[in-house]
Amino acid sequence: MDAARAKNGDVDADKLRPPQPKRGGGWSVITGWTRALLSRRGKRLWRTLNHKSACLSCAWGTGGQNGGFRDELGEPLQRCIKSVEAIQSELQPAVPRHVFDRLSLGELQNFDSASCDRLGRLDRPLIHRAGQDFYEPIQWDEVYERLADAFLASPPERVASYSSGRSSNEAAYLLQLLMRARGSNNLADCSDLCHAPSSVGLARVFGSGTSNVSLESLRQADGVVLVGSNAPANHPRLMNELIRLRDRGGTVVVINPVVEGGLLKFGSPAFPIRSLLLGSEIASLFLQPIPGSDTAVFLGFQKAWLESGAIAWEFVKAHSVGWEALRQQLQATSWHSITQCCGLSREELEYTAARLADCRAVVFAWAMGITHHLNGTTNVQAIANSAVLSGNVGRPGTGTMPIRGHSNVQGFGSMGVSIRLREPMRLALEALLKRPLSRTPGYHARDLIDAADQGQVDTLLCLGGNLYGANPDSYQARRALGQIDTVAYLATKPNQGHFHGLGARQTLLLPVFNRFETPHRTTVESGNNWVRLNEPGTTHLKRANLTSEVEFLAELAGRIFGDNPIHWRRLQDPIYVRELIARTVPGYEEMAGIDATKREFEVSGRVFQTPCFATSTGRAQLAPTLLPDLSLPDPDHFGGLADGERGLVLSLITARSHGQHNTVVYQSGDRYRGMPHRKTLLINSEDLQRQGLEAHERVTVQGEAGRLEQIELIPGSIRPGCGLMFFPEANALMRGVSDPACGTPAFKRVPVLVRAPAWPTGV
């Protein structure tokens, strides 16, 4: 269909919208807040919500010096229910002593994620010794002695760390400094398992791997393309910005194989009159492509703009290179190949492209529906190419915006917790440490598991996170971690990773303060490059034997290195750590004065208000993006179906539920999707009918790495040929196949075979 006709309104936009499930948000959010605040921990919860520390949940959070409910622009009422869930969990009492005294590891290994989290807060250091069946208490001096010995006993290439975005910038900086001083670049991080394709893809195009959109800039947009994101469940605060955009007449294009109810209509408590009661319209258009075909979708937009004359050629030629090859690709790529790949019609793609061309300023945003693919980096580059070709980058109201899922995961990358250390920071660290850094390539998270599985890792220090639960192929992850000689976990609460794959000689489980308890100031960085300052706090735990992460890492480094080449124990003072950060981390120069001024700031050099990018030429680096091969295997790949057995091969999407944060599960089910518990598979009704399956029937789901039994089939608004199951439970199904550009596993578009027994005779 001609794009001009679509642009003029000759296409009924409602035909592009699938059936609508329930809206998101609304009164259920209010009742959730009410229950939480009226609980026996409600008074402390309210104080914590108002504490001057950053939200514990996603990287869109609020907090810092503006107070708990305000964002960086001072806007009130910006806390979400995800934040409440995270704080409630941290306000639990200590794990009862009888748990570790009486429950064997075999019994603890039967706990699911929610059960582990509900055990409570860790309040004393523990050790599991090889051959024992229980964790037992240990003194901090012995912890330091054992861990320092382990760090020194092995060659640097056999020492590794893993970290999560739960911790502070100061702890992250100390972790990478300790590891690099030891000569190891094995700085695996949770970002390796989620947004590494965003960092690599955006750096290729713009020279900077973070969002180039500030909150202030987003509020100047009149168009948003939201791809592969379930923001109502995972980033509810973003919904307020989408509501504002629609209120000012803007366009929101949602691209997702699953119709998430909250992306159609959402009731936000921040707007009690116009939104909470009746709900706000979110998606102007909703496209349901084949999972993993996002590159084809954006090539379709680009081809439509090329053929309709909507490409901003003056901008492109002045501010990018490589556009000639990209134009040649668009001319040579047929509409048939694009539509066959993504499963959307030419009419849908042209109409959507025309709507975007009508916008004055567009922000392109995405989450892990883009990055969790073998071609995740290519997907990101295709989005960035689209921003450049449409002239929607390098000015207010425009840009590319990965939506990161953990509150300080971006800060860890800024602090150098990455196997891809940028040259300016490398040189600064070499000057600080007075010697060259190792050039031996480090392990990202998937490489770390593979190396451990091959017996090549002796010592592992985990700063937060759940390396076991966050990895694909749960069987390999358990086996690999069990071959590491010494594993140390710094954590606030137990998780499944603390009970599976314990170190071959010793596993240390070490309790630390959380963000709002830490007895000194710390900082974190939002997904939009805003650095927040957290005030000190106190813990509610009685007789707790906790440490702060900064003090622990500085003391450990002091025991390993002494005073060479810097006074490591002086780094127990976070003010001094911030001085070093300001000296060595590009864009963080303002950190040097933050203790005196308490002035939070935007990291410099990342938000492009003009089309001068962080590349060597100042121009965006465009390149063709290849269409992926999305063919699925037939049932024989999984051993075939038995005589009379019913089943089909699906493209499985793994996702978080509504009541979940990363691997931590707060609520078993997902009311948004109508999935009442964790052992469910969301499937299209057409697939059920075609294969003789029934809603709520129990089936076996078989993947390339394992199988899960007694999975309930739930009909839902998902594209035919696809299924959705919950992470991390579904990790048992998939092999650890990763994007070759960055190592991020393909948690989406996982081939699985759904098996159901033959009907009994006579049925």
N, C-alpha and C positions, 0 to 999 in steps of 0.2 A: 504494500500500500504506500502511496506517495506521502512523503513526510510533510509536504505543504498542506495536504488535506487534513492530516492528523493535527497539524499545528492550528488550523483554522477551526477545529472542533468537529470535523466530520466523523470522528470516531467516538463511540459511546464509552467514556472512561470506565463506567461501571462494569462493562464486559471484561475489563482487564483485572477486575477484583474478584477473588474467589469467595466462597461463602464465609460469612463473618462469625467467628466464635465469640465467646464472652469478652467484654471489655476488661481492661486491667485497672488496678488501683481502686479508687472509690472508697466506700465505707469500710471495706475489709482492712484497709490500711489504718483507718482511725481506730477500729476495734483492736487491731494488733498493738498499736501504741497504748491504748487504754489498758489492755491486759498487762502489758509490760510495766507500765508506770504504777499500776495498782498492786503489783506483786510484792512479795516481802522484800525484794531487792530494789523496789521502785524508787525509793528516796536516793539511794546511792547512784542508781542509773541516771536519774535526773541531774544530779550534781556532775556526773561524768559527761553527760551530753553537753553540759555548759562549760566543761573544762576547756582551757585554751590549748587544745591539742588536736591534731588532724584526725579525721575520721579513719577508723580501722578498716573500712571496707574498700570500695573501688577507688581508682585513681582520679575519679571525678569528685571526690569527697570535699567536705568543707572543713572548717576548724582553723586551728592556729590562732594567731593574735586577734582575729576578729571574733573569736568565740565559737563555740561548737555549732551554732545554727547558721552562721553566715559564710558566704563564699568570699572569694578574693575581691569582689566588687562591693562587698558590704550588704548584699541582698539577704534578707532574713528568711526564715522558714525553709532552709535548704538541707536539713537532715532527712534521711530516708529510713525506712524500716530495716534495710540491710545493715545500717549502722547500729540500730538498736539490737538486732540479733547478735552482731559481733561483740558489742559491749556486754550484753547479758551473759554471753558465754564466758567472757573474761572475769565477770563478777561472781562466778561460781565459787563455792568453798573449795578448800584443798581436797585433793584425792584422798579418800579415807585410807588410813594406814593399812587396813586389812586387805585392800586391793592388791598391793604388791607383796604383802606378807603371805597371803593365802591363795591367791589366784596364780596358777602356773602359766607359763607362756602358752602352752597349748590351749588353755581356757581363754586367755586374752586374745589369741589369734582368731577366736570365733566372734569377736566384737566387730560390728560394722562401724562405719565412720561416725554415725550419730552416737552410738554407744560409747565409743572412745572419747568423743568430745564431752559427753555428759558425765564422765568420771570425775571431772573437776580440774582444778589448777594443780600443776606440779609445784611442790613447796620444799623439796629437798633433793640434793643430787643423788642419783642412783647409778648402779653399775650392774650389768649382766656379764658374768664371767663364763667363759667357755665351759660347757659340760654341766652348768647349773640350769635349774628349771625356773628360777625366780630372779627378779631384780632385787637388789639389796642396797641399803644406804652406804654412802661413801663420803669422806670428808673432802672439802675443796682442795686442800693441799695435795692430797693424793691424786685428785683429778688433774691438777696442773702438772704434777710430776709424770703421771702416766701419759698424758697427751703430749707434753713437751718431748718425752723420750720417743714417742711414736713418730713425731714430726722429724726428729733428728736421726732416727734409726734407718730411714729409707732414702733412696735417691730422690731428688726433687720431683722427677717425672712420675713417681709412684705415690705422691701426696696430692690430695685433691680437696676441693670444697664444693659445697652446694648451698644455695641461699634462696630466700624468698623475699618478696617485697613487703613483708610484715615489719621489717626492722628499719632503723634510721639510716640517714646518709652517713652519719659519723661511724656507725658500726660497719656499714658497707665499705667505707674508705679504709678502715683499719683491716678488714678482712682481706681486701685485695693487696694492701701494703704488706701485710704479713706473708701472704702467699708469694708475692713477687720477690720479697726479700729472701724467702726460702729458695727461690729459683724455679718456682712452679707457676705455670700459666693455666693450670687446671681449675679455672674459676667457673664451674657450671652454675647456672642460675635458672630460676623458674621461667624467666623470659625466653630461655631456649625452647621451652615447651609451649609457648603461646605467641608472642609478638615479635620474635626474631625476624620473620619475613618482613614485618613492617620496618624494623630498623634497617635491615639490609636493603630492601627495595627502595625506601625513601632516600637513603644515603646515596644509592646509585643515581637517582634522578636529581635530588636537590642538595646533596652533600651533607645533609643532616637527617638523622634517623628518627626524630621525634615529630609530634604534631607541630605543624606550623600555623596553628590557629589558636588564638587566645580566647578566653571566655568573652571578653569585650568585643573581639572581632566576630565571634559567632553570632552575637546579638545584632550584627549589622547585615547578616545574610538574609536573602529572601528565597533561598533554596537549599535543601539538604538532601544528599543521597546517602541513605543509611543501609549498609550492606552487611549481611551475615551477623546481625546483632539482635539479641533479645534484651534490649535496653530496659523495658519495664521491670524485668526480673533482676538483671545484673547491674544496671546503672540507672536506677530510677531518677536520679537528679537530672540526668540529661533530658528526661521527658519534659521537665519544666521549660527547657529552652525550645523544644519542638512545639510545645503548646504556644509559647510566645510567638514563634515564627508563623504558625498557622493563623494566630489571631491577627497578625499584621498582613495577612493575605499571601503568605509565602507557600511554597510547594515542598512537600516531603515525599520523596520517592524511596520506597522500602523494597529491598531486594533480598529475598529469603525463601528457601524451599519450603519452609514451615510458616503458615499464617499464624503469627503470634497475636493473640487477642489484644494485648495492650498496645500493639503497634497500629491497630485500627482505631481504637478508642481508649482513652486513659483518663481516669479521674484523679487529679492531683490535689492533695490537701493544701498545697501552696496557693491555690486559687479556689477557695471554698465556695464562692458564688458561681463563677462561670464554668468551673471544671469538676469539682468534687461531686456535685449532685447528679449532673446529667452526663458527665464525661466529655472530654475534648476529642475532636477528630484529629488523628495523627497522620496517617498515610493518605496522601493525595492519590497516589498510584501504588499498587502492590504487585510486584513481579515475582513469580515462583520458578526460577530456573532449575536445571539439573544441578545437583551438588557438584562443586568443583569446576563449574563452567564459567566462573565470573570473568575470566579473561575474555571469553567469547562475548559476554554481555557488553563489556566495555568496548570491545572492538566494534560491536554493532552500533553503539552510540557514536563512536568515532566515524564509522563509515557513513552513518546517516548525516552527521554534520558535514562531512566532506561532500556528499552528493547534494546537500541542500544549500551549500555555501555558508554554513554556520560556524566554520572554524575561524578562530580569531587570528588570521594569518599575520597581520601586522605585529601582534604581540608575540606570536610563535617565532617569527623570523628574527625579531629583535632580542628575544630573551631565552632562546634555546638552541641547542645543536642536535643533530641527528634526526631532525624532522623529515628530511627528504626520504630516508629509508623507511620511516614509519608511514609516510604517505604512500610509498610504493607498496608496502604491505597491505594497506587498506584497499588500494586499487586492485591488487592481485587476489585478495581474499574474497571469495564469492559469498553472497548472502546465504546460499544453501549450506555452505560449510559452517557458517556462524550459527544459523538457526538449528541445524542438526546437532551441533555441539551443545548449545545451551537449552534447547527445548522450548524457546520462546519464538513467537512468530516475528517476521519482519515488521508487521504492522505494530506489534507491541513495542519493539525496539525503536522504530521510527517515531512513534507517537511520544514515547518517553523522552527521546532525545530532543524533540521539538519543544516539549514542555520545559526542559532544562535550558534550552537555547533562549527561551523567553525570559528566564530569570536574569536579574541584574548581577547577583553575587551568590555563588554556590559553594558550599562546603561539602566535601566528600569524606564520609566517616565510615568506619568499619570496625568489626571485632573479629573474633576467631573463626567465624564462618568464612572469612577470607584467608586467614593464615594457616588453618589446620588442613593443608592439602599438600600433595607432592609438589605442586606448582604454586605454593603460597607466595613466594617472592615475586613470581611473574604476575600473579593476581594484583599485588600491590603496585607493581610498576605499571600495569595497565590502567589502574585508577589514577596514578600520578600523571601518566601520559594524557588521560582525559582532562585532568585539571588544567594542564598546560594548553592543550589544543583548544579548549573552550575559553581560555583567558581567565580561569578561575583560580589563580594563585598569585601571590605577590602583591595583594592589595587588601584593604579591610573588607571583611565579610566573605572572604574566599579562603581556600586552601585545602589541605589534606589532614585528616584527624583520626589516627588510630585511637580506639577507645580501650584503654588498658584496664585490666581487671583487678589489679592489686594496688593498694594505696601508695606504695613507694617502689613499685617495680621499675619505673622509669628512673628514679633516683639512683638505684643500684647501677644501672648502665652508665649514668653520668659520673658516678664515683669510680668507674673503671672495673666494675665486677663484670667482666666480659672477656671472651677469648679474642675479641676484635678491638684491642686497645688502640685508640686513635694516636697518631704520631705526636701531636703537641703534648698530650698528657704523658706519653712514654718518655719524651725528652725531659719533661719536668720531674717525673719520678726518678729518672736516672740521676738528675742533678741532686735530688733530695737524698737518695741512697748512696750517692757517690760511686756508682759503678753501673755498667751496662746491664740492662734486664735480659733475661733469657729470651732467645728467639725460638725456642722449641714450641711448636703449636700446642695449645691447651685443649683439654676435653670440654666440649659442651655437654649438656645433660645426657643426650643419647650416646655420645662417644664414651662418657663416663661409665654408663651401664655396660656397654659392650666391652670396654677395657676391664672392668671389674669381673665380668663374666669370664674373661680369659685369664684371670689371675694376675692382672697388671696393676692393681691398686692396693696399697698397703694401709693407708691412713686416709680417713674421710672426715672432715669437719662440716657439719650441716648447721647453718645459721637460719633457723626456722625451716618451714616447708615440710613437704611430705614426698621425698624423692621416690619412695616405693609407690605410693598411691597415684602420683601424677604421671607415671610413665606407662606407655603401652606395654603389652605383653607382660602381665603381672607375674607370670611364672618365671620369665627371665629376670625381671627386676628382683624378685625374692631370692633367686639363686645367685645373682650377681652380688647383691649386698652381703649375702652370707659368706662370700669368699674374701671380703675385706678384713684385714687383721684387726684394725681399730676403727670404730665408728663413734663419733660424738655428736649428739643432737642438742642444740640449744633451743629450748621451746618453753611456751607458757602452759601448754596442755598436751595430754597424750594424743597421738594419732596412730593409725594402723601401721605406719612405717616404723614405729617404735617397737612393734611386736613381731614383724615379719623380716626375715633376712638379717638377723642380728650378726654383728661382727664375729669373725671366726675366733678371735681371742677375747675381745672385750667390746662392749657397747656401753657408752656413757650417756645417761639421760639427765640433762642439766637444766634446772629451772631458772628462768630469767624474768625480769620485770617486763610488763607490756608498756606500750607507748605512753599511756596516761598515768602510769605508776612510776616510771623511771625517775630517780632522784636528781636528775640534772636535765638541762635543756637539750633537746635534739631537734633535727630538722628532717623534713621529707619533701619530695617533689611530686607535684600532681602530674597527670597525663598531659596537661596543657602548659607544662614548664613553669609552674608557679611553686616557689619554695616557701614552705610554711615552717614557722618556729613553734615548737611544742614546749609548754611550760612544765616544770617538774611536778611530780605528784607523789602520792603515797599508796601503798597497797592495803587492801582490806584483809589480807591473809594474816592470821595470827601465828606467831612463832615461825614465820617463813624464813627459810635459809636461801634467799634468792640473790642473784647478782645482776648487774646491768651488763648488757652486751659489750658496751664500750670498755668497761672496767675489766671484763673477762678477757677480751681480745688483747688489750694492752698488757695485762699481766702475763698471758700466755706468750706473747711476743717477747716480753722481757726475759722470761725464763729460757726461751729458745736462743735469743740473740744477745742478751745482756744489754750493754749500752752502745752497741755497734750496729749501724753507723749513726744512729740517732738514739736519744734517750727514750726508749720504748715505754717505760712506766710513766713518763710524763704525759703520755697520750691517754692516760686515764682521766685527764682533764679535757672534757669535750671542747672547751674554748680553744685549747691548743690544736686539737684536731681540726677545728674549723679554720684556724689560721693556715694550716697546711693545705686544706681543701681550697681555700682562696688562692693560694700560691700555685697549685698544680692542676686544678680542674678548670678547663676553658669554660667561660660563661659564668663562673661562680665567684668572680672577684668581690662581689658585694657581701659574700659570706664573712669576710674579715671583720666587718663592723656590725653584724647583726645582733651580737650580744649587747652592744651599747645602744643601738638605735631601736632594736626590736622591729625593724622595718623589713617586712617580707618583700620578695622581689621576683621578677620574671627572669629566667635564665637568658642571658643575652645571646644573640646570633641564631635564634631558632624560629621566631615568629617573623615571617617576612611581610612587612608592611609595604615594601616596594619589591619589584621583580629582580632583585639582586640576591642570588642564592649562595649557599655555602660551598659551592664547587670551586675548582681552581680558576675557572673562567668567569664565575658569577652567573653563568647561564645554566638552565636546566638541561640535563643530559638525557635526551629521548632515545629510545631504541625499540625495535619491533618486539612484540610479545606473542609467542607462538601459541596456537590453539592446543589444548591438552587432548590426549587420548583417554576418553572416559569409558571405554568398553568394560563391561563386567564379565566375569567368568561364568560358565554354565554350571549346573549342579555337579557335574562330574569333577570339577575342580575340588569339591569338598567330599568326594567319594560317591556322589550320586544319591538319588532317592531310591529307597527300596520299593518293591512292588506294592502298588496301592498307596504308598506314602504320599501325602500332600505336602506341597512346599513351593518356595520360590526364592530366587536370589534377589537381594535388595542392596541398595546403596545406603549403608548405615551412617547416620549422623549421630555423634555422641555430643551431649550437651549437659549443662548444669540445670538443675531444677530451680523452681522459684525460691524455695527455702534452703539455699545452699550458697556457700562462698568458696570457690575453688574446690579443694577436696573435702572441705568441712561441710557436713550435711546437718542442718538444723531441723528440717521437717522431711519426712519420708516421701511424701507425695508432691504433686505439682497441680494446684487447683487451676492455674491458667490453662494447662494443656489437658486437663481431665485425666491425669495419670495418678491413680490413688496411692501407689507405692513404688518402690525402686525396681521391682522385677517386672517391668512393663515394656512393651514395644509399641510406639505410636506408628500407625500404618494407615494408608489410604483405604477407604471402603471399597474402591474399585479393585484393589489388589486382593482384598478379602474375598470378594465375590468371584473374581476370575479364577482363584485357586481353590475354591471350595472351603475356605476357612471361615470361622465365625468370630464375631466380636467377643472378647473376654475368654476365648479358648486359650488353653495353656499349651505352649509349644517349646521346642528346643531351638535355640539360635546358635548356629555353628559358624565360627570364624576361622581364619587361617592359623590362629595360635591356640584356640580353645573353644569351649562351648559353654553355654549357660542353659540350665534346665528350668522348666516350669515358669516360662515367661508369658505374662498375660498380654493378649493382643488388644490394643485400645484404638478404635477408629478415630481419626483426627484429620485436621486440615493440613495435610502434608502432601507434597507432590507424589503422584503415582510412581511406583518403582523405588521409593525411598522408605526408610524407617528411621525412628529416633529412639535412642536408649540413653540412660543416664551415665555420665562420667562421675566417679571413676570405676563403677562396677563393670561397665562394658569394656574396660581396658583388657580384661582377660581374653577377649575375642581376637584382638588384632596383633599383628607383628609390628615390630618397631621400624617401619618404613618411613623415611624422612625426606624432606625437601633437601636436595643436594646443595642448594645455595646457602643454607643456614643451619640445617640439622633439625628443624622442627618436625615432629612426627605428624603423620596424616591421621588425625583423629576424626576427620570427616571423610565421607565417601569411602567407607570401609566395606569391602565385599563380605556379605554374610549369607548363609543359607538358612531360611526358616523351615523347620521340619515339623510336620504334624503327622501322627499315625493315621493309617487308613481307617475309614469308618467301619464299624463292626458290620458284619453281614446282615443284610435286611434293613439297614438304616438308609 
